[in-house]
């Protein structure tokens, strides 16, 4: 039992920055990202003795993050009326990424966004993405194709973006 705890602690210490980056890329909010990672690791810790024997326990954690985001999105998408419009949450350092590109990425459906984040931000192969998301590699390809087509169309329509044509950048990896 103690060996499992030590192995899990080592896994968390080694993979925490990458998992936080992944969750941030999915949510666009560092606080939500941290909550998602914490919830996913909590679920993983309970099953660690079985998961560490699999080929890729990180795929389980990433899938738990994606599922957690989808679950939260479903709960939060219900509209609630308020007297005063809340202040927008703080964003990450604007110098580290292109806010227009992130805004457009946030408009994609959850699965398409997850595929793009895993492919271009986490640099995973189609097979790895398929394992992580629990789908076929063909689904990964079609979702990526649809997502990129939507982003290209949105960027073409955005005149201010087309005029400046910046280098699209992701937040810096640590």
C-alpha positions in Angstrom: 0.0 0.0 0.0 2.8 2.4 0.9 4.5 1.6 -2.4 1.4 2.6 -4.2 1.2 5.9 -2.3 4.8 6.7 -3.1 4.3 5.8 -6.8 1.2 8.0 -7.0 3.0 10.9 -5.3 5.9 10.6 -7.8 3.4 10.5 -10.7 1.7 13.7 -9.4 4.9 15.6 -8.8 6.2 14.6 -12.3 3.0 15.3 -14.3 1.3 18.1 -12.4 2.6 21.0 -14.5 1.6 19.2 -17.7 -1.8 18.3 -16.4 -2.4 21.9 -15.3 -1.4 23.2 -18.7 -3.7 20.8 -20.4 -6.6 21.7 -18.1 -5.9 25.4 -18.6 -5.9 25.0 -22.4 -9.3 23.3 -22.1 -10.9 25.8 -19.8 -9.1 29.1 -20.4 -9.2 29.7 -16.6 -6.4 28.8 -14.3 -8.7 28.4 -11.2 -11.1 26.0 -13.0 -8.1 24.2 -14.4 -6.6 23.6 -11.0 -10.0 22.4 -9.7 -10.3 20.0 -12.6 -6.9 18.5 -12.1 -7.4 18.2 -8.3 -10.7 16.3 -8.9 -9.2 14.1 -11.6 -6.2 13.2 -9.3 -8.5 12.5 -6.4 -10.4 10.0 -8.6 -7.1 8.6 -9.9 -5.6 8.2 -6.4 -8.4 5.9 -5.3 -7.8 3.6 -8.3 -4.0 4.0 -8.5 -3.1 0.4 -7.6 -5.0 -0.8 -10.7 -4.2 2.1 -13.0 -0.4 2.1 -12.5 -0.3 -1.4 -14.0 -1.9 -0.1 -17.2 0.2 1.2 -20.1 -0.7 4.8 -19.6 -2.3 6.1 -16.4 -1.9 9.6 -17.6 -4.4 9.0 -20.3 -6.9 8.1 -17.5 -6.2 11.4 -15.7 -6.5 13.4 -18.9 -9.8 11.6 -19.7 -11.1 12.4 -16.2 -10.1 16.1 -16.8 -12.0 16.2 -20.1 -15.0 14.4 -18.5 -14.9 16.8 -15.5 -14.9 19.8 -17.8 -17.9 18.5 -19.7 -19.8 17.8 -16.5 -19.1 21.3 -15.2 -20.0 22.8 -18.5 -23.4 21.0 -18.5 -24.1 22.2 -14.9 -23.0 25.8 -15.6 -24.7 26.3 -19.0 -28.0 26.6 -17.3 -28.8 30.3 -17.3 -29.3 32.2 -14.1 -30.5 35.7 -13.8 -28.6 38.2 -11.6 -29.1 41.8 -10.6 -25.6 42.9 -11.4 -23.3 41.6 -14.2 -20.3 40.0 -12.5 -16.8 41.2 -13.3 -15.0 39.1 -15.8 -12.4 36.7 -14.3 -8.8 37.6 -14.7 -7.0 36.2 -17.7 -3.5 34.8 -18.0 -0.7 37.1 -18.9 -1.8 38.6 -22.3 1.8 38.7 -23.5 2.1 34.9 -23.4 -0.7 34.1 -25.8 -3.0 35.5 -28.5 -6.3 36.3 -26.8 -8.2 36.3 -30.1 -7.1 32.8 -30.9 -8.0 31.6 -27.4 -11.4 33.3 -27.7 -12.1 31.5 -30.9 -10.8 28.2 -29.5 -13.3 28.6 -26.6 -16.2 28.7 -29.1 -15.5 25.2 -30.3 -17.5 22.2 -29.0 -15.8 20.5 -26.1 -14.6 17.4 -28.0 -13.1 19.5 -30.9 -11.4 21.8 -28.4 -10.0 18.8 -26.5 -8.7 17.2 -29.8 -6.9 20.4 -30.8 -5.4 21.0 -27.4 -4.1 17.5 -27.2 -2.8 17.6 -30.7 -1.2 21.0 -31.0 -0.6 22.0 -27.4 0.3 18.7 -25.8 1.8 17.3 -29.1 0.1 14.0 -28.8 -0.4 11.6 -31.7 -3.8 10.6 -33.1 -3.6 7.2 -31.4 -2.7 8.8 -28.0 -5.6 11.3 -28.3 -8.0 8.4 -29.2 -6.9 6.5 -26.2 -7.2 9.5 -24.0 -10.6 10.5 -25.2 -11.9 6.9 -25.5 -12.7 7.1 -29.2 -11.4 5.9 -32.6 -8.5 7.5 -34.4 -10.8 8.3 -37.2 -13.0 10.3 -34.9 -9.9 12.3 -33.8 -9.1 13.1 -37.4 -12.6 14.2 -38.2 -13.0 16.3 -35.1 -9.6 18.0 -35.7 -10.6 18.7 -39.4 -13.9 20.2 -38.4 -12.3 22.3 -35.6 -9.6 23.6 -37.8 -12.1 24.5 -40.6 -14.2 26.4 -38.0 -11.2 28.3 -36.7 -10.0 29.1 -40.3 -13.5 30.4 -41.2 -13.7 32.5 -38.0 -10.3 33.9 -38.5 -11.1 34.8 -42.1 -14.2 36.6 -41.0 -12.4 38.6 -38.3 -11.0 41.6 -40.2 -8.9 42.9 -37.4 -7.2 39.6 -37.0 -6.7 39.2 -40.8 -5.0 42.6 -40.9 -2.4 42.0 -38.3 -1.9 38.2 -38.9 0.1 37.5 -35.6 2.0 34.4 -34.8 -0.5 32.2 -33.0 1.1 31.3 -29.7 0.1 29.1 -26.8 1.0 29.8 -23.2 4.6 29.1 -22.5 5.4 25.7 -21.1 7.1 25.5 -17.8 
